[in-house]
């Protein structure tokens, strides 16, 4: 590999050494986070910053606690896949209710750490442990072992009934934003726990052909149109009593959030299967009875891209997500009345600060994000961080952690209620390139695009084009966040004009823009990508539209394969990684949200499947799949490869043993090197 790819692999794409996983504790006095010791150190330690002095200290070093780490427990490995975590060492932690004690898993063991410099202490566990959660004062820790819920000190607290306890099922962790399955009551004596019955689900299997001596692994998978896991919530008391929360789980099977509001109230958010109705429920932990507090509805689907809603404000009013008339903006509503308007695309409710709501929103180009204070009484907004770039925030008891990202890098600043300000140390590799792509909105739909050219490009020199887009729901490519442009600049410096396009269906332009893929991915995605490419070709004559390659991973791999299969007049070569080639075999919560049930709309699934297109292939196609990918199972790629083979269509297949959807450990860079050779050969 060349120097850039080698550096990218050694630094985990320039993330090693950067602080992450921030949590305020002890009323804002402490800021906990994870960070390794430098740009090539993969082992994250647990750190804490004293916001009164600005002093930081290490509270746990994984190399001291576990000098010879073994493999991760299977449950921990799969949880990390769901939350897209690739760091070694301490991957995650949880704080006690008072924020003065942190507990974390490390290679199956549990450890507790305090900010007093006494070091981390090992906790007794029943076996390989995952997802530890300390109670209010940190005196007890709940954790999951072998699909059962335990407490340390203590023992097993969940019944042995064949179900999984204390965990988030696949659909919740992968698609609904809930990666946990147990919660302590405020008094630290009672647990709320999820009971997950996956007996009706099909099993998916993996085997590593590079290690035929190892047994195969399997897991329960909710395939579109098939059964979901049955999820119940139970209150588990110290005396052994158990109370089930009662709601219409047949109509609202998805639990997207849960937790204790007080000792006498539990709040839970539930959704119907097609996610058109989202209910916030109040539950009585003594009886299990629930009542509806708010209902958010949409005729297509309630967009999950507004974290922090629904919620109850301190005065008892209900804060919910809403669309402005005509679907021009994602907005907030209080008791059903719009609070924000067309000029503010709300992206997240981050909490409260000085009696006002703290939100992340876009008020300019979709590529940028501002932090605003929002008056819940008047709807008036006040900028807190609104310079060029992407800004985000965390808050607690008057303390703020502001993260600002622009072409010059990423900066993290702590502001205290007393007016002190500290900059968090970042030990990551400085970004090699200062990239300022040309951002333009094109076509009648105002599709966001970015054009990255080789450094030192001489106008008049024609360049082959490389389309490098994701294109799917839930992810924005065209953003002012600088790290996502480093690899695209490398591609450009190899002699390509790199085009990135957020077609309709992607977030943050408007609800109407996002909802355009209702009942069909392929047509809108491909139409917008082709139209945007041609519009950019008209504006930038150096783009040689007679030589266009396309690459992508996951939904981007679906786009890449579809591009050469269905529009060979526009796209001349494709590298398609981890492509979901037939959504009938993808998961329930994601797929049915957009396409509906396959039993009710078989024509939609047939239209979006790439398998019937296999005989049409007449352009070079490189298929890539990780054989340990439990998100887009390798069978997606292998089915398309088989269909191409059966149709007599030549293609290339790169199957990566032991590689997951996240392509960690330098795999992505090795694949990029092979893709470069492929495109240079095919677009010469």
N, C-alpha and C positions, 0 to 999 in steps of 0.2 A: 504494500500500500504506500501511497505517497505521504508526505509529511503531515498534511492536514488531516487525512483520515486516521493516521497513526495517533496524532494528538487527540483527535475526537474520541477515539476508542479508549485511550489511556485515561482520559478525563471524564468518561461517561457523558460525552457530548457537552463538556464544559460545565458540568454540575457538581462534581466532587469538590468539596470544600465550601460550597455555598450553604448558608444556614437555611433550614426548612422546618416544617411541622411546628409552627409557633403556637403557644398557648399561654395566655396570661393566668397567673395564679395569685392567691393571697391578696385579693382585692386590688390587683394591678401592681402590687409591689414587686412581683417576680414575673419574668418572661422566660419560659422554658422553650428550648428548641434543640434540634439535632444538627450536627455539623461534623465533618471529618477534618483531619489535620492539614489538608492541602489538596492541590488540584489533581493529584494522582493517587490519593488515599481513598479507598472505597469504604472504609469502616467508620460509620457515623457514631460519634459519642453523644451523650446527653449533656447539655449545657443549660445554665440558668444565668440570667442577667438581673442584677439588683437595680431596679429602676430608680432607687433613691440615690445611688452612687454612680451608676453606669459600669460597675465592675461585673465582669463575667467570670464564671467558674465552671469547671468540668465536674459533673456529679457522677458520671459513670463512663468508663472506658471499656469497650467490649473486648479489647485485646488483653486487658488485665483480668477480666472476669472469665474469659473463655479463650485461653491462648491457642487451643487446637480445636477450632469449631468444626463440627460435623455437618451433615446435610440438614436443611430445614425440615421440620415435620411437614408432612403432606398438607395438613390443614393450613399451616402458616404459609406455605408456598402458594397455595391456591388463593388465600386471602390477599396476598401481595399482588397476585395477578389481577384480582378484581379491582384493587385500588391503584394499580399501575405503579407499584413500588419496586425499584430495582436496587436500592442501596444495600450494602452489606452492613454487618455490625448491628446496631440498634435500629430497627426499621421503623418502629412506632412506639408510643408510650401513652399512658392515660394518667390523668391527675386525680387525686382525691378531691372531694367536694370543696375543701378549703384551699386547694391549690398549693399545698405545702409538701406534698409527697407525690412522687411519680413512680409508676410501676410499668415494667416493660418485659416482653418476652425476648429471650436470646437462645436460639437453637434448642427450643423445647423447655428451657428453664425460665423461671420468673425471678426478677430482681426488683427491689424497692430502693429508691434513692431520695435523699433529702438535700436541701440547699445548704446545709450546715458544714459540708466538707467531710462528713464521716464516711463517705463512700457508699457503695451499693451493697445491700444485703440480699442474700439468696432466700427465697421463700419456699417452704415445703409444698410440693405438688404431687398429684397422684400419678402423673405420667407426662408425656410431651404436652405442653400447655400453650394455648393461644388466646388472644384477645383478653388480656387481664384488665379488670376494672376495679379500682379501689373504691371503698365506700367514703362517706363524708369526711371522716377524720383519718382515713388511711389505715385503720386498725384491721380491716378485713379486705380481702381481694377476691372477687369472683373471676373465674376463668373457665375456659372450655378445654376438655380433654376427652378424646375419643367420642365426640359428639354428645357428651354429657356436661352438665354445669356443676362446678365445684366451687367451694369457698375455702380460702386459706387465711388463717388457720381454720380447720374444720374438715369437711368432707363433701361428699356428693349431696346436692340439694335437688336435683331433678330426678324424676322417676325413671325406672328402666322399662320403658314401654315400646321400644323399637323406633322411636322418633329421634330426631336430632334436636338438642336443646341448647339455647343460648347463642345460636348462630343466625346469620343472615343467609337466606336461600340464594341461589344463583341469580335469579331475576332481580331481587332487591339489591344485591351487591354490585351487579354488573350494569343494571339499567335504571334503577330507581333511586340511587344515591344513599342507600342505607346499608352500611357495611358491618353493622353490629347487631347483636341479638339479645343483650341483657343490660339492665339499668338498675342502679341502686336507688332506693327511696332516700329522701333528704335526711332521714334520721339514721341511715346506714344499717338498718335492721332487716329490710324487706327487699326482695328482688322482683323486678318485672322481667319476664323471660319469654322469648319466642320459642314455640314448639313447632318444629318443621317436619312434616310427614311427606317424604319423597317417594313413597312406595309405588305410586301410580306412574312415575316418570320413567322414560327409557334410560338406559345406561349408555354412556359413551366411553369408549375404550382408547387407551394409548399404549403403544409399545415402542421401545427404542430399538430400531433395527441395528444400530451400532453396538448394542449390548444385548444380544439374544439370550444371555444367561439371566437377565433380570425379568421378573414377572411383569405382566401388563397391569396398568392402573385403570380404574374406571370411576365415573362420577355420574350423578343424576343430572339430566339436561332437559329443560322445558322447551321442546321444539314447537315452533309455530303451529297453532291449531290443535296441539295436544294438551294433555293435562299440565297444570301448574302444581307446585308444591302446595299442600294445605298448611296455612300458617295460622296459628293461634297465639294469643298472648295470655300469659298466666301470671298471677301474683303469687309468689312463693314466700311464705312467712317463716319466721324462725321456728315456730312451734310445729311446723310440718303441714299446716293448713295450706290448701291451694285453691285459688279462685280464678276462674276463667273470665276474661273480658268478653262481653257479649255484644256483638254487632252483626249486621247482615253480611257475613263473610262470603256467602254465595254470590251476592251482587257486587260486593266490594272485596275482592280477594287479595289485593295488593296492599301491604302495609309499607308506606314509604317513609314514615317517621314515627317515633314514639318516645316517651320519656315522662318523668315525674314533674308536674308543675308545682306541687306541694305535697305534704304528707297525706292529704285527703283527696288529691286529684291527679289523674294521669291524662295526658293529652296524646292522641294518636291521629295520624293522617292516613286515610285509606282511599283507595281508588277502585273504580270498576275496571274490568279487564281491558276495555278499549281506551281507558284513561280519558274519558269525556267528562267524568264527574269526580271531583276530589273533595272529600269531606274531612273537616277537622272535628274530631269527637272528643268530648270530655267523658272520662270514665271514673267511676267510684271504685277505688281499690278494695273497699270493704264488701261490696256486693257484686262487682263486675258489670253493673248496668252502665250503659253509655247514652249520651244525648248529643245531638248535632249542634255544633257551634257555628259552623259556616259551611257553605257549599260553593265550590267554584266549578263552572260548567263551560263547555265549548262544544259546538256541533261537530268539530273535527277531532281535536284532542286538546287537552289542557297541556300547554307546553311546560315541560319540567325544568326549563332553563331560567327559573327565578327562585333560587334558594332563599330561604328565610320566610317563605310564605307557604301555607297560611299561618297566621300567628295572632295571638291576642295581645293587644296593647295594654299598657298599665292601667288605663282608665276603663278597660273591659271591652272596648270596641274591637272589631275583627278586621285585621289587615289581610287582604287577599290580592292575588294577581288578577289582572283584567287587561283587556285590549281596548284601546281607544276606538271610537266609531270608525268603521272602514278598515280596521286592522292596521292603522298607521304606526302605532307604538305599543310596546309592552309597558303596561302601566301598573300602578298600585291603586287599590280602592279601600276605603274604610267604610265598613258596614254597607257595602254595595255601591257607594258613591265614589266616582273617580277622584283621586287625589293628585295624579300627575297627568300631563297632556301629551300631545303629539311631539313636542320638542325634546322629550326625555325618554330614551329607551332604557328602562330599568332592567338591570342584569342581576342584582343581588341586594338583599337587605342584610347588612352586616351587623346590625345591632342598633344601639342607641348611644348618644353622646350629648351631654349637657341638655337633656330633655328633648332632643330632636332625634329623628330617625337618621341612621347612617346608611347611605346607599352607594352602590357602584352603578354607574349608568353612563350612557353615551349621549352627549348633547351636540356632537359635531359629526365627523366622519365615523362610520362603523369601525374603522381600524383603531380608534382611540377609545379610552375609557377614563372617566373622571370619578372622583370621590366627592359626594355631595352630602350636606346636611339638609334634611327635609322636614319641614314643619308639618306634623300630622294634623294640625288644626286648619292650616291655610293652604297647604301644598307648595308654599314658597321654598325655593332651594337656594342654598348658599354653598359656593365652591369651597372645598377643603383641600383638594389637590386636583388641579385642572390644567396643568401645563401639557405640552405635546407628549404623547406617549400613552402608556397603559398604567393606570394607578389602581391600587387595591388597598384594603384596610382591614385591620382587626382592632377591636376595642374592648376595654374592661375598666370600669370604675374611673373614668376620666383619662385613662392612658390609651394612646393610639400607637399602632405599628403601621406605618405607611410604607408601601412598596411602590416604587416608581421605576418604570422600564421604558427606555427610549433607545435611539440609535447609539447612544454613548454607553449603554450598559444598564445594570440593575442596581438600585440603591434602596436600602432599608433603613428607615429612621424611626426611632422611638420618641414620642412626645408624651411627657407626663402631665398630670393635672396641675402640677406646680410650675409648669413652664420649662422644665428641663428637656434637653434634646440630646439624643445619642445616636450615633451611626453604628449599626451592627457590623462586626468584622465579617468580611467575605473573603475566603481563602481560595476561591475557585480560580481557574485559569482565565486570564483576561480574554475576552472574545477576540479572535484573530482579525475579524473584519468589522469595520464600521459600514454597515449596509443601509443604504437609503433607497429602497426600490421605488420605481415610478408607480404611484398609486393613481388609478383612474376608475371611475364608474362608467360603465358602457352598456349599450343596448337600451331598449325602451324600459327594461326592468331595473335599470340602475345597478347592474351587477358589479360588485367590487372586484377589481383585478390588481395585480402587482406584476411589474416587469423588472427582472434583475438581469443586468447586462455585465459582460466581462469588465473587470477593472481595466481602464485604459482603452476601452473600445473606441475605435475610430469610426465616426459616422460615415456611412457609405459602404462599410464592410458587411456583407450579407451573412447572417448567422442561421444555422439550423435552430429549430425551436424545440424546447423541452417543456411540455406541460407537466407541472408538478403540483397536483391539487388533491385534496381529500374529497370535498364535494358532498359529504353526507351530513345528515342531521346531527346536531349536537356539537359540532366543532367548527371554529372559525379559523381559516388559514390566513386571510389578509388582515394582519394585525401589526401594530407598531411595536410589539414585543420583539426585542432584538435577537433572541437566541434562535428563533425559528428561521432566520434568514441566513445563518452562517453556512449551512450545508447547501442552500440554494445559491449562495455566492460561489461556493466551490464548484458547483455544477456549471455556473456561468463562466467561471475562469477556465473550464475545460473546453470552452468554445461554443457555448449554447446561449441563446436568449431564453431565459427561464420565465415562463408564464405561470402565474398562480391565480386561480379564479374561485371565488365563493359563489357558486350558482344558487339559484332559488332552492330552498330547503335547508340551507345553513342558517345559523342564528345571527341575531343582533342587527339585522337591517330593519325588519318590521315583522309583526306576526303574519301579515298577509304573504310576505316573502317566504317565511318559513313554512307556512301551511300549503305552499304550492305543490308539495310532493304528496299530498293526501291521495291515497289510492294509486300510487305509482311513482317509483324512484326514477326509472330509466329514462323516460321520455324527457322530463323536465331537466334532469341532470345533463344529459347529452346535448339537448337543444341549447341550453345556456352556455355550456363549454364551447361548442362550435361557434355560436354567435359572438361570444366574447373574443375568441381567438381571431375571428375574421375582423372584428372591429379594431382590435389592436394591430392587426396586420395593415389595415388601412391607415392607421395613425403613425405607425412606425415602419417605414419601408425597409429597414434593415432586417426585419423578420422574414425569413425564407419559408413561406407556408408550403413550399413543395417538399420540405424536409421537416416533418413534425413527429417527434417522439413523445410518448406519454408514460409516466411512471406513477406508482402510488402503492399504498399499503392499506389493508383493511377495506373500508369503503372506497378509498382511493385506488386500491387494486381492482375492485369491481369496476370503477370508472375506466381504468386503463385497459382492462380486457374488453370491456364493452365498446370502447372507442375504436379499436382495430377490427372488432367483429362486425360492428354495425355502421361505422363510417370510415371505411378504408380509403374513401376519396379525400379525407381530411387528415387522418392519422396514419403514419407510415411504419411505426414500430412501437411496441409496448412492452413494459416490464410490469407485471401485475403480481403484487405480493399479498398473501393472506386474503384473497378475494372471496367474499361470500357469493358464490356463483349461482346459488339457488336459495332464495329466502324461505322456501318451504322447510329448509333444514337449519334455519337460524332461530334464535330464541323468541319466546312468546312476547315478552314485555316490549322489546324494541320493535320487532317486526309488525305486530298487530296494531301498535299505536299508529303506524303510518299506513299500512296496507289492509288492515282489517283481518278478519278470520279467513284462512284459505278455504274453508268449507263454504263460506258465503261469497267469496270473491276469487274463485279459481283462476279466472281470466287475468286478474291483476298479477298473481304470482307467476303465471305462465309468461306473461309479457315481460316481467322483470327478471326471469331466469335467463342465464347465458347459455345453458346447456343446448337448447334448440338451435342456437346460432353457430355451433361448432362447425358445421359443414361450410359456412360462409367465409371462414378464415382464409385470407390471401395475403396477409402482412405478417412480418416476423413477430412472434410472441414468446416472451420469456415468462414462465410461471414460477413463482417462488412460494414455498410454504414451510413453516416450522412444524415439525412432526410432533411437537409437544404443545401445540396451540390449543388451549381449551376454550378460547373465545370463538374464533373462526376455525373450526375443526379442519385438519388437513384434508378430510374427505371432500370438502368443497373444491379445492384445487384438483384433487385426484379425479373427481367425477368429470370435471371439464377436460382434463388431460385424456381420460378414457374416451370421452365423446369425440375429441379431436382425433385421437388415434383411430377410432372406429370409422371416422369420416375420411381417413387418409390425409389429414391436414398436418404437415410438419410443424413442430413447435419444440421449445426447450423447457425442461422441467428441472428446477433446483430445489430439492427436498433436503431440509436441514434437520438432522437428528438432534433431539434434545432441546430444540429451540422453541421458545414460547412466542406468544403474540407480541411481546415487548422487545424482542431481538436484543437481549442484553449482552454484555461481555464482549463488545466489539463486533458482534455479528452484523449489525446494520452496516457498519463501515466496510466489512468484507463483501457484503452483498452489493453495496454501492460500487465497489471496484469492478465487480463482474458486470453490473449494469452499464458502467461506463464503456467497457470493452464491447458490450453488445450494441450500444447506441452508436459508437464510433464506426463499428463495422456496418451496421444496417442503414445509417444515415449519411454515409460517406458521400 
